[in-house]
Amino acid sequence: MSKWNEEFFIEKGLLLTAVSSVIIIALIIVFVFKEGLPALQSVGFFSFLFGMDWAPSNGQYGIFPMIIGSLGITALSLLMAVPLGVFCAIFLAEIAPSTMRKILNPTIQTLAGIPSVVYGFFGLVLLVPFMRVHFGGTGFSMFTASVILTVMILPIIVSVSEDALRSIPVEYKEASLALGATHWQTIKNVIFPAAIPGIITSVILGMGRAVGETLAIIMVAGNVVQIPGSIFDPVRALTSNIAIEMGYATGVHYNALFATGIVLVFMIIVLLIIANYFHYKKKVTIGGGYL
């Protein structure tokens, strides 16, 4: 009976934890919508979403340039981080000697624990002047922010991708080698394709970190509300806008910042749906025997 009671309490405790997580997320979303809807009603949904000017003192609340800024920074950082992270994961999982692996793994994990403000200071002191000298302009730009963000999301992609590669049954590798394939051919044609669902998961997690990052982006992106003409132009992200102006916003301006949060939530949901679609599509394809 005591064993049954123990299992019952553990099961209900785990269920309560899971339900609590859902409830907390739901409460956050309800609060953001409650505070943000007055601005959408006042300004108009399409005027707010596709407006080109953000000037609260003049009653202008258009966030389209910031949407472009957020998407541009995220896309550029993923473009750099995904190949680098996946190749690093392949090296750690299949090629690196155990001694080197023991050094590199803790180093990569340390990168994940560094506060974003430290990355921001690094970008502000070293990367921004470098960009200013070699690429012109002020040095504060979408590209500068993307480079910093690449370093920040790299540990997530490397760690999850490495776990995905290591989770592939050793029989796959042994069968490929037994058929005469080289080590690299086995990695390219057997191990990597089988690990793609896990690698896509790492990209999803990295993308979530990239979209939600605030402080480091504020310090190096330039925070100019404009649609960039090139990757070397300054931009302002949605998260940066909320953090910069929330301290002094009142009235419609205050509500507009929460409305920005609503748009950010929907952006993340859409991006996650797209990423998960490819994740499960590839998983089904592999399960169906097309590997």
Number of C-alpha atoms within 10 A of each C-alpha: 6 7 7 9 10 10 12 11 11 12 12 11 12 11 11 12 12 11 11 12 11 11 12 11 11 12 12 11 14 13 12 19 17 14 18 23 18 18 22 21 10 12 19 14 15 11 16 24 20 14 17 18 19 19 12 16 8 8 12 16 26 24 28 22 24 28 22 18 27 25 17 21 28 25 16 18 27 25 13 16 26 23 13 15 27 23 15 21 26 21 14 22 19 15 14 15 11 11 8 10 15 12 10 15 15 11 12 15 15 11 16 17 10 11 12 18 15 12 20 23 16 16 25 21 11 11 19 23 16 15 19 15 11 9 11 12 14 15 25 27 28 29 23 27 31 26 19 22 28 24 17 25 26 27 25 24 29 28 21 22 30 25 16 24 24 17 14 15 11 10 9 14 16 12 13 18 14 10 8 10 15 12 13 12 13 18 19 13 13 17 25 19 15 23 21 18 22 21 27 22 21 27 26 22 16 26 24 17 16 23 22 18 21 21 19 23 32 22 20 30 30 21 22 18 22 19 18 19 8 10 17 21 21 26 32 28 30 28 22 22 21 19 13 14 14 15 9 8 15 13 9 19 21 20 23 28 26 24 26 25 21 19 18 18 15 11 16 15 13 12 15 16 13 12 17 16 12 14 19 14 13 20 16 13 11 16 11 9 7 8 12
